[in-house]
């Protein structure tokens, strides 16, 4: 099961989108389109441990998904 740990919007979402792995989705310099970033985590009981970043544009469309494995 995955749990949405946090949702970041606005300028904070743009900053997070550009943050390098392992603690950000690392989209590089082209992040002006980012409006929201959701951070999803797995529960330890799932057998897989990762953080998933779901990145949305201004229209609410999910345009990117990045996973960082632990």
Residue pairs with C-beta under 8 A, 6 or more apart in sequence:
1 42
1 43
1 45
1 46
2 40
2 41
2 42
2 43
2 52
3 40
3 41
3 42
3 43
4 38
4 39
4 40
5 39
5 40
5 41
5 51
6 38
6 39
7 36
7 37
7 38
7 39
8 16
8 36
8 37
8 38
8 39
9 35
9 36
10 35
13 34
13 35
13 36
13 37
14 31
14 32
14 34
16 24
16 25
16 37
16 53
17 24
17 25
17 27
17 31
17 34
17 37
17 53
17 55
18 24
18 26
18 27
18 28
18 29
18 31
19 25
19 26
20 26
21 66
21 68
22 68
23 68
24 53
25 37
25 53
25 55
25 64
25 66
25 68
26 66
27 34
27 55
27 64
27 66
33 57
33 58
33 63
34 55
34 56
34 57
35 56
35 57
35 58
35 60
36 55
36 56
36 60
37 53
37 54
37 55
37 56
38 53
38 54
38 56
39 51
39 52
39 53
40 51
40 52
40 53
40 54
41 50
41 51
41 52
42 48
42 49
42 50
48 69
49 69
49 70
50 67
50 68
50 69
50 70
51 67
51 68
51 70
52 65
52 66
52 67
52 68
53 64
53 65
53 66
53 67
53 68
54 62
54 64
54 65
55 62
55 63
55 64
55 65
55 66
56 62
56 63
57 63
